[in-house]
Structures are given as C-alpha cells and as structure tokens.
Amino acid sequence: MRRIRIGVATAAVFAVTLMTACGSGDEPDDVSDAGDAGSSGDSGNGTDDGEAGGEPVTISVSNLPPSTESATREAFLARVEEFEEANPDITVEPKEYEWDVTTFAAQLAGGTLPTTFEFPFTDGKALIERGQLADITAEVEDLPYAAEFNPSVLDVAQDEAGNIYAVPSAAYGMGLHYNRALFEEAGLDPDQPPTSWDEVREYADAIAEETGQAGFAQMTQNNTGGWILTTLTYALGGRMEEGVGEDVTATLDNDGARRALGLLQSMRWEDDSMGDNFLYDWGTINQAFAAGQVGMYIGGSDVYNSLVTENGIDPDDYGLTVLPLEGDDAGVLGGGTIVGVRPDASEAERAAAVKWIDFYYMSKLTDEESAVADAEALAANDAPIGTPTLPVFDEEQLAKSDAWVADYVNVPLEQMMPFKENILSQPLVPEPPVKAQDLYAELDSVVQAVLTEEDADIDRLLTTANDNVSALLSR
C-alpha cells in the first residue's frame, strides 16, 4: 500500500483518529555500515540527552531517500549535517529503511531496525500492544508543543493509559489525481474536474475513447485494492467496520461497498474505460499515471512528491481534486505518518531520537526558522515543496506553516487548488480501527474478481469477505 515517505505534513474538522495504509516491500539499504541499527557505542549506560558536553550517542534514522531520488536524498543528508552541528554529541546514521509490515518483526528481532522509524497510523495501536515501541512519554512531554497536538491525532500513538509511544508527523486525505493533458486531449476542461461519481465515469469513458488510455485505474494488490475500495466506500457513505475497541464488527457487505464495486464493474465491463492492467499497486499505478497511461486514480493527497522524485512526472500534466461525496455519512478516508523509537533503545538513545524527531519532522511545522531552513534545503536540490497536507495540530497552525514557506513553493499549486480549497470542509474518516491490513488483503481479491470476471457476483463476494474478516476480528 502507500509507502511511507519523508517529511510531509488537525483541525476541528479532523476530530477523528486518522490512519494510513502500509508501506512497500522495499528492502532497506544503509548509507553507513558503522554498527547495528540502534547501537550507541558506550552510550548504553548513559542518561545524557545529547547536549554538548554529554556522553556521545549514535542513533540510526529511517527513510533516507535512495540514490535514484538525488534531490530529496541530498536535502535529507543536509538536514542530518545541520542536526549534528547543533548536537555535536549525537551521531546520526541515515538508513534507506521504509516501513514493511511483513518484515518489521524480523528486522526488530534481528537488530537491523533503525533507532527511529516511520510507520502508518493504522499500525500504531498494534505495535504498542505488542511492546514493539519504546515508551517516550517523558521525552515528548518535554517538547514545547506537546499539549498542542490534536488529541484525536495523538491517540494513534498512545496506549489506553495515555502513555506516548510515537509522534504523529504528517497527515493526508485521499484525493482524485488526474492527468490534465489527457483531459484536454479528450475535450475535457482540466480546470473543471469531476464533482460526482457519474461525472468520473463519464470523464473516464471520454478519455478512453479519445486517447486510447485508461480513463480510470484502480489499485488491486498488496493490500492497495482493499485500501482504495474502502476509500471509495467511505465516499459513498459506507463503512467497513463499526464499533470501537473490542466491540468492533465487520460491515464489509454495506450499500456503499456494493455501489463502489458496481461503479468499477460498470466502468470495466460496460464502458471498457479502465484499460488492460488490473494488477496495479501503489508504485506501479504511480508509474503508469506519470507516463500518461492513466487519466484518473484515487490516492493520498501527498503522492505528487513521489510522482516527481520517483516517476519524473511533467508538472504541467498534474491535477488534484477532492473525491466526490455522495450519500448519507459520506466522508474522506484520512491517514498519516507517525515516528517511533525501537523498544530496546537506551535512555540516551530515546532522548537523542526524540531530539531528531523534533528537529527533522516537527520543527518545520512549529517554527518559522526551521520551516524555512527545511524549505531551503529542499529547494537547493529541486525537491517538491508545497504539496497540500492536512494539519497535525490545527488548521491555524497549518496555515502559518504554509505561509512560512510560500516563497519556496515549486509545485503546481494552482492545479491542486480544487483539493486544497475543499478538503478541510469534507468529513474525514479514519481507516478501519482493527486489523485494517487484513481487511484490505481480503478485499484485494474482491476487487480483482470484479475487474477480471464479467459475471462476478458482488453480493456473494462481499458476504464471503465479511465472514472472513468477522472470523479474524473474533480471535
């Protein structure tokens, strides 16, 4: 599902717990071979927090962009150098680690996990319950803005007693990405994106007919099929789970999900507007979209950064708008990124790790000087600046941080305004609260069946999927 990316940043409108999809299967590569991740030399018995004159400590940090993304990689390394200059007793070892739920436990047990690492909102509670995160309550509460987090956002990083195990660093909402060049070729106005699902279908049909490319594409594998089907279901008023805590029940066979699958079935078999590839995941659909092979698709609002750094999209071709909301209780799936510390970190490593989290992730959201420094580092390497995000604290703070870096914005922001101007007025809904990734995996096969079997029985598929997820939830 959506890969966890570096450094992308709720208000009263965001008064629900946001969650996100899981990472890719990319294997981590170290920029340095000096010691195991999380090692600190002689710092194991130390209690200093890394201030000058204290005991030296070494930490490793995740999400160093690969060498193929030279702009964002150089910006990342520049920030590491700046941090080490400000904290001479802390050595930072960047790692090309990105969250992968299938390999996380083995990496933790094998000692290869970085000291700090990013992971999606959906996995926070499970990691806490399994003891796979360090308790960093004391370190976080010492931060000057600790009391300013939106409580519903911070909740994804807390246990039932309110102890803090990670820091929420970024939030996003799902949007409709569209190719402006294909819109124009199909005779559609790229400044007037679709505002209903009927229009999405009409536009997709026109794009396919006039350009020969897929008018609309859908992710279907590696849990992304279930993720996007859940997103579409929310936009049509349905929910995949109901309840909280131990009282959650599966509701996959709801009217919103049936309508969502019916829409996909109609575009696939009646309109033939979805192309020939029905095995997309997050990475491959981005690649196809950037190559001009897809007219529209659903994804996180921050994906433009990856489309630039990984896929070389032409900025002139890119457009972003909000998802149409139809039906009672319709809402937009929201998600985000949290940053935690490995559970075996020493006291000195925990303190240094939270210092890094504060410096690299949070200062750009809370301090003008830091926000400008981060923007300058990105701008010096032609990395994207200004992609729309959602507030981690509140809407006012987001507006402030946007204003701080307004002079450095280098993304086609005007082409993203249909999203930016409307997303905060849309109800945001968290992902399924329990076993979200298992639920998504179950729904992958449902989406694939609808797109590859002309006579697929949607009711039967959803009933079976609901029974299977119900069994998982009862364990």
ABEGO torsion letter per residue (X at the ends): XBBBBBGBXXBAAAABBBBBBBBBABBBBBABABEBBGBAEAAAABABAGBBGBBBBBBBBBGBBBAABAAAAAAAAAAAAAAAAABAABBBBBBABBBBAAAAAAAAAAGABBABBBBBAAAAAAAAAAGABBBAAAAAAABAAAAABBAAAAAAABBAAGBBABBBABBBBBBBBBBAAAAAAAGBBAABBBABAAAAAAAAAAAAAAAGBBABBBBABGGAAAAAAAAAAAAAGBBABBEBEAABBBAABBAAAAAAAAAAAAAAAAAGAAEABAABBAAAAAAAAAAGABABBBBBAAAAAAAAAAAGBBAAABBBBBBBBBEBGBBBBBBEBBBBBBAABBAAAAAAAAAAAAAAAAAAAABAAAAAAAAAAAAAAGBBBGBBBBBABBAAAAAAAAAAAAAABABBAAAAAAAAAAAAABBBBBBBABGAAAAAAAAAAAAAAAAABAABBAAAAAAAAAAAAAAAAAX
